[in-house]
Amino acid sequence: MELAEIVQLQKHIPFLSDLTVEELQDLLRVARIRIYREGQFLFREGMPADGMYIVLRGEAKVEKRLEQGDQLVLSKLKTGDVVGEMGLVEQMPRSASV
């Protein structure tokens, strides 16, 4: 993803909205952009929190495993949504799968 695309997305991502172009460039230098196929997990419930994610394109589901083994969809993420930041702040394992 190029800087120009990130600058366009910046309007829709509150987390990035106050960053300067230079700060966005710094972020892009350390960020890893990944492409996931349908059905792949960003992370699973119980895993250590090792990063946060921004949905740049597409959708993702936040799911919680119920005691009887079923999966409950807690929310659906869309372009611009941020997920995983609370695990970093709280230094706790992932509370749900994405």
N, C-alpha and C positions, 0 to 999 in steps of 0.2 A: 504494500500500500504506500502510495506516495504522499508527501507532505500536503499537496493540494487537496487530496481526498480527505485527509485528516482534518484540515482546516474547515472543509465543508461539513464534516460530521461534528466538529466542535460545537456548532450551533445547537445540536441536539443532545449533547452530552454534558450535563451540568458539571460533572467532575472536571471536565477540560475547558469549560467556557471562559475562565479567567486567565488561562495560560497565554503567554506571548508566543509568537512564531518561534523564537529562539528556544523557549522552554519546550514547545512541541517537538522541535528537532532533537533536543536532548532526550526526551521521552522515547522518540522513535529509535534512537541509538541503543537504548537498553531494552526496549520492548521486543517481544517475539510475537510475530503475527502467524497464526496457525489456521489451517483450514480443517474443519471437522465434517465428516460425512454424517448423514442422518443415522441416529442410533448410537453414535459415539458419545462418551462421557468426557466433559471437561475435568470433572473430579467426582469422586463418590463420597457419600456420607461416611464419616469416621476418619477420612484421610487427613493428614496434617495440612494446615493452611500454609501454602507456600507461594501464593500469588493472588492477584485479583485479575479479573477478566472484564473486557469491554466487548459487547456484541457489536461488531462493525457491520455485519450483514447477516440477515437471516433471523432465525429464532432458536431459542433453547428453552427446555422445560426444567423447572426446579421441582424435584421430586423427593418425597420423604417415604421411607419404608415403614410400613405399619407392622405391628407385632405378628399378625396373621400372614405376613409375607407379601401383601398387596402393596402397590405403589400409589401414593396419593400425590397428584399434581398440585403443588402449592401456588405456582405462578408460571406464566409464560413470558420469557424475556424477548425483547425485540431490539432492533437496531438502536444503539445508543445506551442501552441498559448496562449497568455495572453490577457484577456479582463477585462474591468472594472476599470483599474488602473487610467485612466484619470479622471473619476468621483471623485475618492479619492483625486487626486492632485488638481483638480479645485473646489472641494466641491460643485458640481452642481448635479442636478438630472440626472438620466440615460438618455442619448440622443437617445438610441435605445433599442430594446428588444433583448435578446439572449435566 
